[in-house]
């Protein structure tokens, strides 16, 4: 019988239970407890595990099966999004407003007044950003931040965490620019974690957890790497 593994904050930050122990209901829940230290977070991402929990809960660790991923070559740049990119006077930047992006992702939304980005989660990813592992893509118009995303990069994998829009297509523009940067940055895979109609419309698709693990073994390297702009600018 599968059961949740409780992680001691005093145990090795490298240790997690085998992914096969993840629950079927709720789908992918693997462990609880531990902490959000940079060492534990990086160890989790290397194994295809990510934290996701609500305020008042312990840290919950997930490894869903299947896993939603986006291969950059599969990205669907719809005509309407292409027009937005070309005609709306947008400026895209990298790692210039990381904390503003994570705060915008944590802000209440019409369909989701709560947030899973607790103060502890925010602090943990800001630390990863300062260490060179977490990155943001920002979309601005006339100096105002209207969209963006952030995530963790380990070698050839970008683990997407969250995105936001304050204007139409704001998050899609950020994702489109991340995809454009993938070839020159050596990124072969964008992890989207959980399925959504929004991501599926842009080319994301499910892969089995075992296949996802094989992709990580092939492409993950655990050293801080930049997310560089395209040659010639954004």
C-alpha positions in Angstrom: 0.0 0.0 0.0 1.4 3.4 -1.0 1.7 6.0 1.7 3.2 9.5 2.1 6.8 9.6 3.2 7.5 12.3 5.9 10.9 14.0 5.4 12.8 15.0 8.5 14.4 18.5 8.3 17.4 16.8 9.9 17.8 14.1 7.2 20.0 14.5 4.2 18.7 17.2 1.8 19.6 14.8 -1.0 17.2 12.0 0.0 13.7 11.5 -1.4 11.7 8.3 -1.7 11.5 6.4 -5.0 9.1 8.1 -7.4 7.1 4.9 -7.8 5.8 5.5 -4.2 3.9 8.6 -5.3 0.2 8.3 -4.5 -2.5 7.7 -7.2 -4.8 10.0 -5.2 -4.1 12.8 -5.0 -2.1 12.1 -8.1 1.6 12.4 -7.7 1.9 13.2 -4.0 5.2 11.7 -2.9 6.3 13.2 0.4 5.6 15.8 3.0 7.8 17.8 5.4 11.4 18.7 5.1 12.4 22.2 4.2 12.8 24.6 1.2 16.6 24.9 1.4 18.3 25.4 -1.9 20.1 22.1 -1.5 16.8 20.2 -1.1 15.1 22.0 -3.9 17.9 21.3 -6.3 17.9 17.7 -5.3 14.2 17.5 -5.9 14.3 19.1 -9.3 17.1 16.7 -10.4 14.7 13.8 -9.7 11.6 15.3 -11.2 10.0 16.4 -7.9 8.6 19.8 -7.1 7.0 21.5 -4.0 3.4 22.6 -4.1 1.3 23.3 -1.0 -1.3 25.7 0.5 -0.8 28.0 3.4 -1.1 26.1 6.7 0.0 22.8 5.1 3.5 21.2 5.5 5.7 21.3 2.4 4.3 18.8 -0.1 6.4 17.2 -2.7 5.0 16.0 -6.0 6.0 13.8 -9.0 2.9 13.4 -11.2 2.5 10.6 -13.8 2.1 11.6 -16.6 4.1 14.8 -16.6 3.2 17.8 -18.8 6.2 19.0 -20.8 6.8 21.3 -23.7 9.5 20.5 -26.2 10.6 23.9 -27.7 10.2 22.6 -31.3 6.5 21.8 -30.5 5.6 25.3 -29.4 2.6 26.6 -31.3 3.0 30.3 -32.2 -0.6 31.2 -33.1 -1.2 34.0 -35.6 -2.9 36.2 -32.9 0.1 35.8 -30.6 2.5 36.6 -33.4 0.5 39.8 -34.1 0.7 40.7 -30.4 4.4 40.3 -30.3 4.9 42.3 -33.5 2.4 45.1 -33.0 2.0 45.9 -29.3 5.2 47.8 -28.4 6.3 45.2 -25.9 9.7 44.9 -24.3 10.9 41.5 -23.1 13.7 41.2 -20.5 15.5 38.4 -18.6 16.2 38.4 -14.9 15.6 42.2 -14.5 12.5 42.0 -12.3 12.6 38.5 -10.7 11.0 39.5 -7.4 8.3 41.5 -9.2 7.4 38.5 -11.4 7.1 36.1 -8.5 5.0 38.6 -6.5 2.7 39.0 -9.5 2.4 35.3 -9.8 1.5 35.1 -6.1 -1.2 37.8 -6.4 -4.8 36.8 -6.1 -6.6 36.1 -9.4 -10.3 36.2 -10.3 -10.6 32.4 -10.6 -8.1 31.7 -7.8 -8.2 34.2 -4.9 -5.7 32.1 -2.9 -2.0 31.4 -3.7 0.4 28.5 -3.2 3.4 30.9 -3.4 3.7 31.3 0.4 6.3 33.7 1.9 8.5 30.7 2.5 8.2 29.7 -1.2 9.0 33.2 -2.3 12.1 33.4 -0.2 13.3 30.0 -1.4 13.1 30.9 -5.1 14.6 34.3 -4.5 17.6 32.5 -3.0 17.8 30.2 -6.0 17.7 33.3 -8.2 20.6 34.8 -6.3 22.5 31.6 -6.7 21.9 31.7 -10.5 19.5 28.7 -10.7 16.1 30.5 -10.9 15.2 32.9 -13.8 12.4 35.2 -14.9 11.2 36.4 -18.2 9.4 39.8 -18.0 7.1 41.5 -20.5 6.5 45.2 -20.2 4.6 47.9 -22.1 5.5 51.6 -21.5 7.4 50.6 -18.4 4.6 48.6 -16.9 5.0 44.9 -16.2 2.1 43.1 -17.9 3.2 39.5 -18.0 6.0 37.1 -17.1 7.1 33.7 -15.9 9.8 32.2 -13.6 11.3 28.8 -13.1 14.5 26.9 -12.4 17.1 26.0 -15.0 19.3 22.9 -14.6 21.4 22.2 -17.6 19.1 21.5 -20.6 15.9 21.7 -18.7 13.8 24.7 -17.7 11.4 23.8 -14.9 8.6 26.3 -15.2 7.0 27.3 -11.9 4.4 30.0 -12.6 3.3 32.7 -15.0 1.0 35.7 -15.0 -0.8 38.1 -17.3 -2.1 41.6 -16.6 -2.9 42.1 -20.2 -4.0 39.9 -23.0 -1.2 37.4 -24.1 1.2 38.7 -21.4 2.3 35.2 -20.2 2.2 33.8 -23.7 4.6 36.4 -24.9 6.9 35.5 -22.1 6.7 31.8 -22.9 7.2 32.5 -26.7 10.4 34.4 -25.9 11.7 31.7 -23.6 11.1 29.1 -26.4 13.0 31.4 -28.8 16.0 31.4 -26.4 16.1 27.6 -25.9 18.3 26.6 -28.9 21.0 29.2 -28.2 20.8 28.4 -24.4 21.0 24.6 -24.8 17.5 24.1 -23.3 15.9 21.0 -24.8 12.9 20.7 -22.5 10.5 23.0 -20.6 8.7 21.2 -17.7 5.2 22.4 -17.2 4.4 20.1 -14.3 0.6 19.8 -14.5 -1.8 19.7 -17.5 -4.0 22.7 -18.5 -5.9 23.6 -21.6 -3.9 26.8 -21.9 -0.6 24.9 -22.0 -2.0 22.2 -24.3 -3.0 24.9 -26.8 0.6 26.1 -27.0 2.0 22.6 -27.7 2.6 21.1 -24.2 1.8 17.4 -23.9 2.0 14.6 -21.3 4.8 12.1 -21.0 5.1 9.1 -18.7 7.0 9.7 -15.5 9.6 7.1 -16.5 10.2 8.8 -19.8 10.4 12.2 -18.0 13.0 10.7 -15.7 15.0 9.4 -18.6 15.0 12.9 -20.2 16.2 14.4 -16.9 19.1 11.9 -16.8 20.1 13.0 -20.3 19.8 16.8 -19.9 20.0 17.9 -16.3 23.2 19.3 -15.0 23.3 20.9 -11.6 25.4 24.1 -11.9 24.1 27.6 -12.2 23.7 28.6 -15.9 22.5 31.9 -17.3 19.4 32.5 -19.4 21.0 34.6 -22.0 19.3 37.0 -24.4 19.1 36.2 -28.1 22.0 37.5 -30.2 21.3 41.1 -31.1 18.9 41.7 -28.2 15.5 40.4 -27.0 
